[in-house]
Amino acid sequence: MANHRKSCLSGKGVTKVFGLGLKKTVAVNHVDFDFLEGDFVSIVGESGSGKTTLAKMLLGLLPETEGEIFFQGSLRNIRGRENKKKYWKEIQAIFQDPFSSYNLFQKIDSVLLDCIRMRGGARLPYTNKIEMITEACSFVNLKFEELTNKYPFELSGGQMQRLMIARIFLLKPKILLADEPTSMIDACSRATILDMLMNLRNENGMTIIFITHDIGLAYYISDDVYIMEHGNIVEHGKAEDVILNPKDEYTKRLISDVPKIHEVWDLSTVG
């Protein structure tokens, strides 16, 4: 991709400390990052590495203890309800557990109509709204006529994950933060979800920040990779550089846990 793309989200010295004194935990420790418009970025680390805490700070759900976060080149200001709402129009998330992401007593029609309202389409004729919803559902291989009047709990986990992506299709944020969105679904659905995320990026020039423990997956889908260990970013760069020529011992260990990640398979030994 060309080099004239701008930074959409960056940070300097971003830190999150929980607790005080002896009970103090540094969850994210003075990290720097720079995510460019239209990039697919993976933040990779094991459980407890700080990647989800960092994701919550990027979303504005947790305040940073120290450091600065910049949005579209300017110091991010999410003080007050109006500023937060404005920010959340441009950055959205999909999570590991789709069931906790919905109000289970709100019908699917309302969930999707809310997305159109959030994008300023409240006054559109109802038929236009239904057209938009139908298009969003078909983008994720769902049929709106089979979902209308249903509640989220009437869908399977895979359908709910796809519905979350349909929401993003309607909201069209500049940044999508995907926190382990494929870890609760089978391999076939996982590939479908990743395809849909790629299509979203290609259609809308969206920046996708993918939080994962799976370095193999990160290698196949990412432009850039950030490796996190104990709250620190220990290595980052182009996915191929980091994974084919790792410098940090932690990155090397993560890669060694994934057999044959970048080697040609030798099928001559197969009987």
C-alpha positions as CSV (number, residue, x, y, z in Angstrom):
1,M,0.0,0.0,0.0
2,A,1.2,3.6,-0.7
3,N,3.1,5.5,1.9
4,H,0.9,8.7,1.8
5,R,-1.7,7.1,4.1
6,K,-2.1,9.0,7.4
7,S,-2.0,7.8,10.9
8,C,-5.5,7.2,12.3
9,L,-4.7,6.1,15.8
10,S,-1.3,6.4,17.7
11,G,0.0,6.5,21.2
12,K,3.1,7.6,23.1
13,G,4.0,6.2,26.4
14,V,0.5,4.7,27.0
15,T,0.4,3.1,30.4
16,K,-2.3,1.5,32.6
17,V,-1.7,0.8,36.2
18,F,-4.3,-0.9,38.4
19,G,-4.2,-0.7,42.2
20,L,-1.7,1.1,44.5
21,G,1.5,0.3,46.5
22,L,2.3,-3.4,46.9
23,K,-0.9,-4.3,45.1
24,K,0.0,-2.2,42.0
25,T,-0.2,-4.0,38.6
26,V,1.2,-2.4,35.5
27,A,-1.1,-3.9,32.8
28,V,0.3,-1.8,30.0
29,N,3.7,-0.3,30.3
30,H,4.7,2.9,28.3
31,V,3.8,1.5,24.9
32,D,4.1,3.4,21.6
33,F,2.1,2.5,18.5
34,D,1.0,4.0,15.2
35,F,-1.8,2.5,13.1
36,L,-2.3,3.7,9.6
37,E,-5.5,4.3,7.7
38,G,-6.7,1.1,5.9
39,D,-4.2,-1.2,7.7
40,F,-5.0,-4.6,9.1
41,V,-3.0,-4.6,12.4
42,S,-2.7,-7.5,14.8
43,I,-1.8,-7.1,18.5
44,V,-0.6,-10.6,19.6
45,G,0.1,-11.9,23.0
46,E,-0.8,-14.6,25.5
47,S,-3.5,-14.2,28.2
48,G,-2.3,-11.5,30.6
49,S,-0.1,-9.8,28.1
50,G,-2.1,-6.5,28.4
51,K,-3.6,-6.6,24.9
52,T,-7.2,-6.5,26.0
53,T,-6.4,-3.6,28.5
54,L,-4.8,-1.7,25.6
55,A,-7.9,-2.4,23.5
56,K,-10.1,-1.0,26.2
57,M,-8.0,2.2,26.4
58,L,-8.1,2.6,22.6
59,L,-11.9,2.3,22.7
60,G,-12.1,4.9,25.5
61,L,-13.6,2.4,28.0
62,L,-10.6,2.7,30.3
63,P,-8.7,5.9,31.0
64,E,-4.9,5.7,30.5
65,T,-2.8,6.3,33.7
66,E,0.0,7.9,31.7
67,G,0.8,8.7,28.1
68,E,-1.2,10.2,25.2
69,I,-3.4,8.8,22.5
70,F,-3.8,10.6,19.2
71,F,-6.8,10.2,16.9
72,Q,-6.4,11.3,13.2
73,G,-3.3,13.2,14.1
74,S,-4.7,15.2,17.0
75,L,-4.6,14.5,20.8
76,R,-7.7,12.5,21.5
77,N,-10.4,14.3,23.5
78,I,-13.1,12.0,24.9
79,R,-14.0,14.1,27.9
80,G,-17.7,14.5,28.3
81,R,-20.6,12.6,26.8
82,E,-20.8,14.4,23.4
83,N,-17.1,14.0,22.7
84,K,-17.3,10.3,23.6
85,K,-20.3,9.8,21.3
86,K,-18.5,11.5,18.4
87,Y,-15.4,9.3,19.0
88,W,-17.5,6.1,19.1
89,K,-19.0,7.0,15.7
90,E,-15.5,6.5,14.3
91,I,-14.3,3.6,16.4
92,Q,-16.3,0.4,17.0
93,A,-15.6,-3.0,18.4
94,I,-16.6,-6.7,18.0
95,F,-15.9,-9.0,20.9
96,Q,-15.1,-12.6,21.6
97,D,-18.5,-13.3,23.2
98,P,-21.3,-12.1,20.9
99,F,-23.9,-13.0,23.5
100,S,-22.6,-10.3,25.9
101,S,-22.6,-7.7,23.1
102,Y,-26.4,-7.5,22.7
103,N,-29.3,-6.5,24.8
104,L,-31.0,-9.9,24.5
105,F,-34.5,-8.3,24.8
106,Q,-34.1,-5.9,21.9
107,K,-35.2,-7.4,18.6
108,I,-32.7,-7.6,15.7
109,D,-34.7,-5.1,13.7
110,S,-34.2,-2.5,16.5
111,V,-30.4,-3.3,16.8
112,L,-29.9,-2.6,13.1
113,L,-32.2,0.4,12.9
114,D,-30.2,1.9,15.8
115,C,-27.1,1.7,13.6
116,I,-28.8,3.7,10.8
117,R,-30.0,6.3,13.4
118,M,-26.4,6.6,14.8
119,R,-25.1,7.4,11.3
120,G,-27.6,10.2,11.0
121,G,-30.3,8.3,8.9
122,A,-33.1,8.6,11.4
123,R,-35.3,10.6,8.9
124,L,-34.8,8.2,6.0
125,P,-38.0,6.6,4.7
126,Y,-38.6,3.2,6.3
127,T,-38.3,1.4,3.0
128,N,-34.8,2.8,2.5
129,K,-33.8,1.7,6.0
130,I,-35.0,-1.9,5.3
131,E,-33.0,-1.8,2.0
132,M,-29.9,-0.8,3.9
133,I,-30.4,-3.5,6.5
134,T,-31.1,-6.2,3.9
135,E,-27.8,-5.2,2.1
136,A,-25.9,-5.3,5.4
137,C,-27.3,-8.8,6.2
138,S,-26.5,-10.1,2.8
139,F,-22.9,-8.8,3.1
140,V,-22.5,-11.3,5.9
141,N,-24.5,-14.1,4.2
142,L,-27.6,-13.6,6.4
143,K,-31.2,-13.2,5.1
144,F,-33.0,-10.3,6.9
145,E,-36.4,-11.9,6.2
146,E,-35.2,-14.8,8.4
147,L,-34.1,-12.6,11.2
148,T,-36.8,-10.0,11.4
149,N,-38.8,-10.0,14.6
150,K,-36.3,-12.4,16.2
151,Y,-34.3,-11.8,19.4
152,P,-30.5,-12.3,19.5
153,F,-30.8,-15.3,21.8
154,E,-32.7,-17.1,19.0
155,L,-29.6,-17.1,16.8
156,S,-26.5,-19.4,16.8
157,G,-23.1,-18.1,17.9
158,G,-21.9,-17.9,14.3
159,Q,-25.0,-16.0,13.2
160,M,-24.5,-13.5,16.1
161,Q,-20.9,-12.9,15.1
162,R,-22.0,-12.2,11.6
163,L,-24.8,-9.9,12.8
164,M,-22.1,-7.9,14.7
165,I,-20.2,-7.5,11.4
166,A,-23.5,-6.4,9.7
167,R,-23.8,-3.7,12.4
168,I,-20.3,-2.5,11.5
169,F,-21.2,-2.5,7.8
170,L,-24.1,-0.1,8.6
171,L,-22.1,2.1,11.1
172,K,-19.0,2.4,8.8
173,P,-16.6,3.5,11.5
174,K,-13.0,4.5,10.5
175,I,-11.6,2.0,12.9
176,L,-12.8,-1.5,13.9
177,L,-11.3,-3.1,17.0
178,A,-11.8,-6.9,16.9
179,D,-11.0,-8.6,20.2
180,E,-10.6,-12.4,19.6
181,P,-13.8,-12.4,17.5
182,T,-13.2,-15.9,16.1
183,S,-12.1,-17.8,19.2
184,M,-15.6,-19.1,20.1
185,I,-16.6,-20.4,16.6
186,D,-15.6,-23.4,14.5
187,A,-12.8,-23.3,11.9
188,C,-15.2,-23.0,8.9
189,S,-17.1,-20.0,10.4
190,R,-13.7,-18.5,11.5
191,A,-12.5,-18.4,7.9
192,T,-15.8,-16.8,6.9
193,I,-15.6,-14.1,9.6
194,L,-12.0,-13.3,8.7
195,D,-13.0,-13.0,5.0
196,M,-15.8,-10.6,6.0
197,L,-13.4,-8.4,8.0
198,M,-11.1,-8.3,5.0
199,N,-14.0,-7.3,2.7
200,L,-15.0,-4.5,5.2
201,R,-11.5,-3.2,5.1
202,N,-11.4,-3.3,1.3
203,E,-14.8,-1.8,0.8
204,N,-14.6,1.1,3.3
205,G,-10.8,1.6,3.8
206,M,-11.4,0.8,7.4
207,T,-8.5,0.3,9.8
208,I,-8.8,-3.1,11.6
209,I,-7.1,-3.7,14.9
210,F,-7.2,-7.4,15.5
211,I,-6.5,-8.7,19.1
212,T,-5.4,-12.3,19.2
213,H,-3.2,-14.9,20.9
214,D,-2.8,-16.7,17.6
215,I,0.4,-15.6,15.9
216,G,-0.2,-18.0,12.9
217,L,-3.5,-16.2,12.2
218,A,-1.8,-12.8,12.6
219,Y,0.8,-13.8,10.0
220,Y,-1.8,-14.7,7.4
221,I,-4.1,-11.6,7.8
222,S,-2.0,-8.7,8.9
223,D,-0.1,-5.9,7.4
224,D,1.6,-5.0,10.7
225,V,2.0,-7.0,13.9
226,Y,2.6,-5.8,17.5
227,I,3.8,-8.5,20.0
228,M,2.9,-7.9,23.6
229,E,4.4,-9.5,26.7
230,H,3.7,-8.5,30.3
231,G,2.3,-5.1,29.3
232,N,5.2,-4.3,26.9
233,I,5.4,-4.2,23.2
234,V,8.5,-6.3,22.7
235,E,8.5,-6.3,18.9
236,H,6.6,-4.7,16.0
237,G,6.8,-4.2,12.3
238,K,5.5,-5.7,9.0
239,A,4.0,-9.1,9.6
240,E,6.4,-11.0,7.4
241,D,9.5,-9.3,9.0
242,V,8.4,-9.9,12.5
243,I,7.3,-13.5,12.0
244,L,9.9,-14.7,9.5
245,N,12.8,-12.9,11.2
246,P,11.8,-12.6,14.9
247,K,14.3,-10.7,17.1
248,D,12.7,-11.1,20.5
249,E,12.9,-14.4,22.5
250,Y,9.2,-14.2,23.3
251,T,8.2,-13.8,19.7
252,K,10.4,-16.8,18.8
253,R,8.7,-18.9,21.5
254,L,5.2,-17.9,20.2
255,I,6.3,-18.9,16.7
256,S,7.8,-22.2,17.9
257,D,4.4,-23.1,19.4
258,V,2.9,-23.0,15.8
259,P,4.4,-25.9,13.9
260,K,5.7,-25.1,10.3
261,I,4.2,-21.6,10.2
262,H,6.4,-20.5,7.4
263,E,8.0,-23.7,6.0
264,V,6.9,-25.5,2.9
265,W,5.3,-28.8,4.0
266,D,7.2,-31.9,3.0
267,L,4.6,-34.3,1.8
268,S,7.1,-37.0,0.7
269,T,7.1,-38.4,4.3
270,V,3.4,-39.0,4.2
271,G,2.7,-42.7,3.6
